[in-house]
């Protein structure tokens, strides 16, 4: 199963000492000629599609973001047309820059 909070960072409130999760910022994912158009089938989920196309179920957010899906949704209705970005190196780099400054 995918880890929705993999890229989430913890912060500590300086006054109270209480730890909380800082929101993860996700980059925009532009359309490219190399993107694949995929029509979902019964049983398809973002984590499974991510594993199928990227060999990493944790990259589910790329498919979700590329298709403007509700980030809390895991299952996808059969017959839904999805854009699957294939060249994701730049996207992952942007995620790290937005959240870690690297």
N, C-alpha and C positions, 0 to 999 in steps of 0.2 A: 504494500500500500504506500502511497506517496506521503511525504511529510510536508504539510502545508506551511509549516513554520521553519523550514530548513534555513532560509535566509534572514529570519527575524533576529534582531539583536536585542539584548537586554540593556536597559538603562536603569540607573538608580537616581531617585529623587534626592537632591542634595539636602533638602530640609528634613524630610521624613525618613530617608533611608529605604523607602519602599522601592522594590524592583518592579519594573513593568516592561512590556514588550514594545519596542519602537516599531512603527509601521514600516513595512518593506515597500520600497518604491520600485515599480516595474516600468521598464522602458517601452516606448511605442515600438511596434514591429511593422516596418514598411513592407508593402507587397513587393515581391520579386518574381522574375520570370521562372525561377527555379522552384517556386512553391508548388506543392502538390495539392490538388483538389480531391478530397476524400469524402465519400458518402458513408455515413455511419450505419452500422448494423446492430441488431439486437445484442446486447451485452457489452458494447463498446463503452469504455470509460476513458477519461483524459489520461489517467496514469498508465493504462494499458496501451493506449495509442502512443504515448510518449516513449514507453519502453520499446514498442514496435519500430518507431521511426528514429529514435535517438539512443536506444539501448540504455535509457536512464528514466525510470518512472518519475523521478523528481523534477523533470523538465516539463511537467504537465502545464505549468503556468504559461509557457510559450504558446501552446495551442490555444489555451484559454484567452490569453491577451490578444493574439492575432485575430481571433474571431469575436472579440468583444463579448465574451460569455460572462455570466455571473461567476465570480471567483469562488463562490461557495458550492457551485455545482460540480459534481463528479461525473455522474451519469449523463449521457447525451441521448436524446430521442433518436430512434432509428430513422434513417433517411435524411438526417441533418447534413448539409453540405459544410465541410470544414476546410479551411485553408491551413495546410501544414507547411510551415517554413522549414526549409531544409538547410540553408546556410545560417546556422545559429551562433557561430563564433562571435560575431559582432554584437548580437543580442545579449549573450552572457557577459561579455566585456562591459556593455552598457549597464547591466544590472549591478555589477561589482562597482563601477564608477559611481553610480547613483547612491549606493548604500554604504560603500566603504571608502570612497574617494581614491581608489587605486586605479 
